[in-house]
């Protein structure tokens, strides 16, 4: 290699030394798989993840879990903040093997089972992020919701959303819902594909007036029950 130009030598060194490590953002975005009528969606965004299974055609919510994560050398290190099937998993750390090739991801769990998912989006967009509700209008006043173990989060990738109401201290789960969304010209629209507390809301589309200023997202409109909503969410 002594006759190889120095710049090529340097490029080869970079590829050999670092080319096989995935960047920290490689898993960011939304992923999907389907077996029969059962769909699985995973969202990884701003250090938070959700893993949900549902049957949209049958309006059936099956399972959801989520929490914080870090990605390191082909592994995901996840700390669970809620689990709808096994409450005692809350607070535990779970490590899974991760391999991404193009728009396909294979996750291998501790049980040795491999799960293959296809990328839906790469987690980019004005609203992409992990948000916590911090204000709700009551009457003419926006009431502040203080940070604490009891919290409502909404995680959005480039195309998917999911909210969850949880308590990380008591390990209680209060509800979740999600699906696809759009945000164009000040209009935020949710298309509900699953809802843990009321399956009749599956298939509904809700549109809100929305705006983002710094780390604050404000939207107002009507809930799926027809009740007025005016909320503020803060990026975590």
C-alpha positions as CSV (number, residue, x, y, z in Angstrom):
1,X,0.0,0.0,0.0
2,X,3.1,2.3,0.0
3,X,2.1,3.6,-3.5
4,X,-1.4,4.4,-2.5
5,X,-2.1,8.1,-2.2
6,X,-2.3,9.2,1.4
7,X,-5.9,10.4,1.2
8,X,-7.0,6.9,0.1
9,X,-5.1,5.3,3.0
10,X,-6.9,7.7,5.4
11,X,-10.3,6.8,3.9
12,X,-9.6,3.1,4.2
13,X,-8.5,3.6,7.8
14,X,-11.7,5.4,8.6
15,X,-13.8,2.7,7.0
16,X,-12.0,-0.1,8.8
17,X,-11.7,1.6,12.2
18,X,-15.2,3.1,12.4
19,X,-17.3,2.0,9.5
20,X,-19.0,-0.8,11.3
21,X,-20.3,1.2,14.3
22,X,-23.9,2.5,13.8
23,X,-24.3,6.2,14.5
24,X,-26.4,7.0,17.6
25,X,-29.3,8.1,15.5
26,X,-29.5,5.0,13.3
27,X,-32.6,3.6,15.0
28,X,-34.4,7.0,15.2
29,X,-37.8,7.0,13.7
30,X,-40.7,4.6,13.3
31,X,-40.7,0.9,12.4
32,X,-43.4,-1.5,11.5
33,X,-44.2,-5.2,11.0
34,X,-47.4,-7.1,10.5
35,X,-48.4,-10.8,11.0
36,X,-51.9,-11.6,10.0
37,X,-54.0,-8.7,11.4
38,X,-51.6,-8.0,14.2
39,X,-49.4,-4.9,13.7
40,X,-46.3,-4.0,15.7
41,X,-45.0,-0.4,15.7
42,X,-41.8,0.8,17.4
43,X,-40.9,4.5,17.7
44,X,-37.5,5.7,18.8
45,X,-37.2,9.4,19.3
46,X,-35.1,11.8,21.4
47,X,-34.0,9.0,23.7
48,X,-37.5,7.6,24.3
49,X,-39.1,4.5,22.8
50,X,-42.5,2.9,22.6
51,X,-43.3,-0.7,21.4
52,X,-46.9,-1.4,20.7
53,X,-49.0,-4.2,19.2
54,X,-52.6,-3.8,18.0
55,X,-55.2,-5.1,15.5
56,X,-56.5,-2.1,13.8
57,X,-59.1,-4.0,11.7
58,X,-60.4,-5.6,14.8
59,X,-60.1,-2.4,16.9
60,X,-58.1,-4.4,19.4
61,X,-55.3,-3.0,21.6
62,X,-52.9,-5.8,22.6
63,X,-49.8,-4.4,24.4
64,X,-47.5,-1.4,24.8
65,X,-44.3,-0.7,26.7
66,X,-41.8,2.1,26.6
67,X,-39.2,4.1,28.3
68,X,-35.7,5.6,27.8
69,X,-33.0,4.1,25.6
70,X,-29.5,4.4,24.4
71,X,-27.9,2.8,21.4
72,X,-24.4,1.4,21.6
73,X,-22.4,-0.8,19.3
74,X,-25.3,-2.9,17.9
75,X,-27.3,-3.0,21.1
76,X,-30.3,-1.1,22.5
77,X,-30.2,-0.5,26.3
78,X,-33.7,0.2,27.4
79,X,-35.0,1.3,30.8
80,X,-38.7,0.5,31.1
81,X,-41.1,3.3,32.3
82,X,-44.4,1.4,31.6
83,X,-45.5,-2.0,30.5
84,X,-49.2,-2.9,30.0
85,X,-48.6,-6.6,30.4
86,X,-46.1,-6.9,33.2
87,X,-46.1,-4.1,35.8
88,X,-43.0,-5.4,37.5
89,X,-40.9,-4.7,34.4
90,X,-41.1,-1.0,35.2
91,X,-37.7,0.3,36.3
92,X,-35.8,-2.7,34.9
93,X,-33.1,-2.5,32.2
94,X,-33.4,-4.6,29.1
95,X,-30.7,-5.1,26.5
96,X,-31.5,-6.3,23.0
97,X,-29.2,-6.8,19.9
98,X,-29.8,-4.5,17.0
99,X,-29.0,-4.8,13.3
100,X,-30.0,-2.3,10.7
101,X,-29.5,-2.8,6.9
102,X,-31.1,-0.2,4.7
103,X,-34.7,0.2,5.8
104,X,-34.9,-3.1,7.7
105,X,-34.2,-3.7,11.4
106,X,-33.7,-7.0,13.2
107,X,-34.0,-7.0,17.0
108,X,-33.0,-10.1,18.9
109,X,-34.4,-10.2,22.4
110,X,-33.1,-12.1,25.5
111,X,-35.4,-15.0,24.5
112,X,-33.3,-15.4,21.3
113,X,-36.3,-14.5,19.1
114,X,-35.6,-12.3,16.1
115,X,-38.1,-9.6,15.1
116,X,-37.8,-8.0,11.7
117,X,-39.4,-4.6,11.1
118,X,-39.5,-2.1,8.2
119,X,-38.7,1.6,8.5
120,X,-41.7,3.9,8.2
121,X,-39.8,7.2,8.6
122,X,-36.4,8.5,9.9
123,X,-37.8,10.6,12.7
124,X,-37.5,14.1,11.1
125,X,-40.2,16.8,11.2
126,X,-41.2,19.9,13.1
127,X,-43.1,17.9,15.7
128,X,-40.8,14.9,15.8
129,X,-39.7,14.5,19.5
130,X,-40.7,13.4,22.9
131,X,-43.2,15.8,24.5
132,X,-44.7,16.0,28.0
133,X,-47.9,17.8,28.7
134,X,-47.2,20.9,30.9
135,X,-50.3,23.1,30.5
136,X,-54.1,22.7,30.1
137,X,-56.6,25.5,29.7
138,X,-59.3,25.6,32.3
139,X,-61.8,28.5,31.8
140,X,-59.7,31.4,30.7
141,X,-56.5,30.3,32.4
142,X,-53.7,28.0,31.3
143,X,-52.9,25.8,34.3
144,X,-49.4,24.5,34.7
145,X,-48.9,20.8,35.1
146,X,-45.9,20.2,37.2
147,X,-43.3,17.6,36.3
148,X,-43.4,14.4,38.4
149,X,-43.7,10.6,38.2
150,X,-47.3,10.9,37.1
151,X,-47.1,12.2,33.6
152,X,-48.6,12.2,30.1
153,X,-46.1,11.9,27.3
154,X,-46.6,12.1,23.5
155,X,-43.9,10.7,21.3
156,X,-43.9,11.6,17.6
157,X,-41.7,10.4,14.8
158,X,-41.9,11.8,11.3
159,X,-45.3,10.2,10.7
160,X,-46.4,8.3,13.8
161,X,-47.7,9.5,17.2
162,X,-48.4,7.8,20.5
163,X,-49.5,9.3,23.9
164,X,-49.3,7.4,27.2
165,X,-50.4,8.3,30.7
166,X,-48.2,6.6,33.3
167,X,-46.7,6.8,36.8
168,X,-43.1,5.7,37.0
169,X,-43.2,5.7,40.8
170,X,-46.2,3.5,41.4
171,X,-45.7,1.7,38.1
172,X,-49.3,2.4,37.1
173,X,-50.5,2.7,33.5
174,X,-53.6,4.8,32.8
175,X,-54.0,4.6,29.0
176,X,-52.5,5.1,25.6
177,X,-53.5,5.7,22.0
178,X,-51.8,6.3,18.7
179,X,-51.6,6.1,14.9
180,X,-50.5,8.4,12.1
181,X,-50.4,12.2,12.0
182,X,-49.9,15.2,9.7
183,X,-48.9,18.8,10.6
184,X,-49.4,21.3,7.7
185,X,-50.1,25.0,7.7
186,X,-51.0,25.2,11.4
187,X,-53.3,22.1,11.3
188,X,-52.3,19.0,13.3
189,X,-54.4,15.9,12.5
190,X,-54.3,12.6,14.3
191,X,-55.6,9.4,12.7
192,X,-56.3,6.9,15.5
193,X,-55.3,3.3,14.9
194,X,-55.5,2.0,18.5
195,X,-56.9,3.3,21.8
196,X,-56.4,1.2,25.0
197,X,-59.4,2.6,26.9
198,X,-62.1,2.9,24.2
199,X,-61.9,0.8,21.0
200,X,-64.8,2.8,19.4
201,X,-62.4,5.7,18.8
202,X,-60.3,3.7,16.4
203,X,-60.7,5.1,12.9
204,X,-61.4,8.6,14.0
205,X,-59.5,11.6,12.7
206,X,-59.0,14.7,14.9
207,X,-57.8,18.0,13.7
208,X,-56.4,20.7,15.9
209,X,-55.0,24.2,15.5
210,X,-51.3,23.8,16.3
211,X,-48.1,25.9,16.6
212,X,-44.6,25.4,17.8
213,X,-42.5,28.1,19.5
214,X,-39.1,27.0,20.7
215,X,-39.7,23.9,22.9
216,X,-43.4,24.6,23.4
217,X,-46.1,23.0,21.2
218,X,-49.6,24.4,21.6
219,X,-52.8,22.8,20.1
220,X,-56.5,23.3,20.5
221,X,-59.6,21.8,19.2
222,X,-62.1,19.0,20.2
223,X,-61.3,15.7,21.7
224,X,-62.7,12.4,20.4
225,X,-65.5,12.9,22.9
226,X,-66.2,16.3,21.5
227,X,-64.8,18.2,24.5
228,X,-62.8,21.3,23.9
229,X,-59.0,20.9,24.3
230,X,-56.3,23.6,24.6
231,X,-53.0,22.1,25.7
232,X,-49.3,23.0,25.9
233,X,-46.7,20.3,25.5
234,X,-43.0,20.8,26.3
235,X,-40.2,19.0,24.5
236,X,-38.3,16.6,26.9
